[in-house]
Amino acid sequence: MRAILRHRPSPAMVVACIALGAALGGTSYAAIRLPAGSVGTKHLKKNAVTSPKVKNNAITGADVRESTLAQVPSAANATSAANATHATSADNATSASSATTAGTANAAFSTFRDAAIPLPNNIGTIATLTIPAAGSYVINAKLTAFNVSNIESPNDSCDLTAGGDKDTDIFDADGLDIDDAEVVALQLVHQFPAPGQAVLACTDAGAGEVQARFTRITAVQVAQLTNTPF
């Protein structure tokens, strides 16, 4: 008994053992007796909850303020794809419109006669061009007026008409060999709402004996048409 008492622990050892026991006992008590739900938001330090401490797939869309999120790459790609689609559609629409316009501008209709056509004493039709498609047209007519008599014909004239549009040329075909032929050229523009005709009418006013030779009427369809006086 005396031998055991001779090896008493030092005061420092006693204090250390008491502190250790208190620490261990307090931790166990806190861990075992901490009431459920007693830790709230105010007990957490800022930035205390990090990604490793969050359960995967635990945060839903309702927990996230969408306005604070940047655009994800897939959404940006989708937007670019949509814009590209719209741009392609616009290009296709423009190309289709251009193709339609080009097709329209390529249409042309013409008629001709090289043989002589006597001009009537009063204005009358000598040639007609049928235009089978509606649209805007530039129409030209041309002939050579030739006086086969020795009598002057100073009041000759020709009209080119399409709908309400008309062009007129007044000329004279002398009876002399040096001036018995005149080239007559007429032009007008007209927009046909439906298929129609361009009519060439001429007269020698009853003087001389004038003929139309190498007569032509041509109508060329155009995509756009502007006709203004100057």
FENNORMO-V465241 format. One record per residue. RES is the residue in one letter. D_LAST is the distance of its C-alpha to the last C-alpha in Angstrom with 1 decimal. Layout:
RES_D_LAST + RES_D_LAST
This chain:
M_140.8 + R_141.3 + A_139.5 + I_136.4 + L_136.4 + R_136.6 + H_132.9 + R_131.2 + P_127.4 + S_126.3 + P_124.5 + A_121.3 + M_121.5 + V_122.2 + V_119.2 + A_117.0 + C_118.2 + I_117.6 + A_114.1 + L_113.3 + G_114.7 + A_112.8 + A_109.6 + L_110.1 + G_111.2 + G_108.3 + T_105.7 + S_107.3 + Y_107.4 + A_103.8 + A_102.7 + I_104.8 + R_104.6 + L_101.0 + P_99.7 + A_96.7 + G_93.3 + S_94.7 + V_92.2 + G_88.8 + T_85.5 + K_87.0 + H_89.7 + L_87.2 + K_86.1 + K_82.4 + N_81.3 + A_84.7 + V_83.4 + T_82.1 + S_80.6 + P_84.0 + K_85.5 + V_82.9 + K_83.6 + N_81.0 + N_78.5 + A_80.1 + I_77.0 + T_74.4 + G_70.8 + A_72.1 + D_73.8 + V_70.7 + R_67.9 + E_64.8 + S_62.6 + T_64.8 + L_64.3 + A_61.9 + Q_59.7 + V_61.9 + P_60.6 + S_60.4 + A_58.1 + A_55.9 + N_55.8 + A_55.0 + T_52.1 + S_50.8 + A_51.2 + A_49.3 + N_46.4 + A_46.5 + T_46.4 + H_43.5 + A_41.6 + T_42.5 + S_41.4 + A_38.0 + D_37.7 + N_38.8 + A_36.2 + T_33.4 + S_34.8 + A_35.0 + S_31.5 + S_30.3 + A_32.6 + T_31.2 + T_27.7 + A_28.8 + G_30.7 + T_27.7 + A_25.5 + N_28.3 + A_28.3 + A_27.3 + F_28.5 + S_28.7 + T_30.6 + F_31.5 + R_33.9 + D_35.0 + A_37.2 + A_36.3 + I_34.8 + P_35.3 + L_32.3 + P_33.4 + N_33.7 + N_31.3 + I_28.3 + G_29.9 + T_29.6 + I_30.6 + A_29.7 + T_29.1 + L_28.4 + T_29.9 + I_28.3 + P_31.2 + A_29.6 + A_27.1 + G_24.2 + S_20.6 + Y_20.1 + V_18.1 + I_19.6 + N_20.1 + A_22.2 + K_23.9 + L_26.8 + T_28.6 + A_29.4 + F_32.9 + N_34.8 + V_38.4 + S_39.7 + N_40.2 + I_38.3 + E_34.8 + S_32.0 + P_29.1 + N_27.2 + D_26.7 + S_23.7 + C_22.9 + D_21.0 + L_20.3 + T_20.4 + A_21.0 + G_21.7 + G_19.1 + D_16.4 + K_16.5 + D_15.5 + T_17.3 + D_18.7 + I_21.0 + F_23.6 + D_27.2 + A_30.2 + D_32.9 + G_36.6 + L_37.5 + D_38.1 + I_36.0 + D_32.7 + D_33.6 + A_31.1 + E_27.3 + V_25.3 + V_22.8 + A_20.2 + L_17.9 + Q_16.0 + L_14.8 + V_15.2 + H_17.5 + Q_19.8 + F_23.3 + P_25.6 + A_28.5 + P_29.3 + G_27.6 + Q_26.8 + A_24.2 + V_25.2 + L_24.9 + A_26.1 + C_26.7 + T_28.8 + D_30.5 + A_30.9 + G_34.7 + A_34.9 + G_36.3 + E_36.8 + V_33.6 + Q_33.7 + A_31.2 + R_32.5 + F_31.5 + T_29.3 + R_27.5 + I_25.5 + T_24.7 + A_23.3 + V_23.1 + Q_23.3 + V_21.5 + A_22.5 + Q_19.2 + L_16.0 + T_12.5 + N_9.9 + T_6.7 + P_3.8 + F_0.0
